[in-house]
């Protein structure tokens, strides 16, 4: 589905920005999201949390 491709590209873009290092990756994601004002848009908080879960999974962090 076209929507799935957009979400995948968006997630890869955000994760790419956060891959500068494992330590502080989550904080960098918060800064990226705030700078893009994604967290202020309706429905974006869920996507924001999904990004953080993906970053934690990539960094080997097993916290829920």
N, C-alpha and C positions, 0 to 999 in steps of 0.2 A: 504494500500500500504506500502511496506517496507520503502520507503523514509519518509513517514509520521511518522512512528515509530521512526526513527532515529532523526528527528527534535524534536519530543515530548521528547525523552530521553535527547537530548542536551539541550532543553529549561529548563527541570526540573533540570538538573545538574547545569546550570548557575543560575537559580532562587534559588536553594538550597544554593548556595554560597552567594547569596545576602540577604538571609532571616535572617541575624544576627541582623538586626534592620531596621526599616523603614527609619530613618534619615541616609542619606549617602548611601543608597542602590544603587542609580544610580551611584555614584562615584565608589563604589566597583565593580559594573558591568564593568565600563570603565576600571578599573585596571585589572580585570580578563581577559577582552578581549584583552587588550594591552599585558598582560603577555603571553597570548596564541597566540599573533600575528594574531588574527582572523580579526582585522580591516584592516590589510594590504593585505588580500587575496581578489581576485576578487569576487565580489558578496557578501562579508561578511558584508558590511556596512548596507545593508537592513536587514539582520538577526540581526545585532547588534541593530538597531532601534526597531525591533519587540520585542527583549528582554526587552528593556527599557520600551516600552509600556506595556508589561506584568507585569513588576515590579511595574510600576505606578498603574496599575489596581489592583494588589494584595494589594498595600499599601493604596488604597482608594484615590489616587491622581487623580483628574478629569481633570487635564490640558491636552490639546491635544498635 
